[in-house]
């Protein structure tokens, strides 16, 4: 497996601008000289920037309640339940955030994700009472329930997606974008078994130089809380990452390249 664990390195320095706020945008300030990039009020970017965070110092926990060792991986934990099954891993966390945003906007018809075998799972059909039958590689819809757009039914839909989708299917759904055009909500992803995915949850810019920074969040294996990542290569600006036109992007548990950046299709 291709990953990078940097034991203790990130624990040796103070994170820049990490305060006591209750959301990502209020707790993690950009470095001196940088200001946050504008995000439209109802945009995916604004949703991610305003993700609620658990109290500072909270440890990441796995789906079964065990605590993840903090080996310099994360600086904050998103306040979102992840269920009690080993389902919401890396690509699933990206899917979860995108789906939660669209659900909040009541854009139900836009909530759809593909299974690894190519089957398209539409939330609107699920909410209309249809369920998904999986028999080997054969997947089909069948009518089973009454119409229900409740949070409970939405959450059940997500679990079935998590069970049958992953980095391989998600990477095929997303469209490649040049790293110079990065936006909040873009995804660094390598499809495979297991592959990995992290999502850009905020960005900032130096108005004098035009230099941009970004924040990344992930889940991992086994299923665990969504966490805001530290930057192991640039401790002076961690947890922010500097936006470069090309090259490797090293996160605490995985290595990407600038060509791995993709975006949800509008």
Secondary structure, DSSP 4 states (H G I P E B T S, - for coil): ------TTGGGGSPPTTB-S-SBHHHHBPPPTT-EEPP--TTSHHHHHHT-BBPPTTPPPBBTTSPBPP-SS-EEEEB-----SSTT--HHHHHHHHHHHHHHHTT-GGG-EEE-TTS-EEEHHHHHTTEEEEEETTEEEEEE-S-----HHHHHHHHHHHHHH--HHHHHHHSEE--GGG--TT-EEEEESSSEEEEEEEEEEE-TTT--EEEEEEE--SS-B--EEEP-SS-TTTTT-EE--SSSEEEETTEEEEGGGEEE---
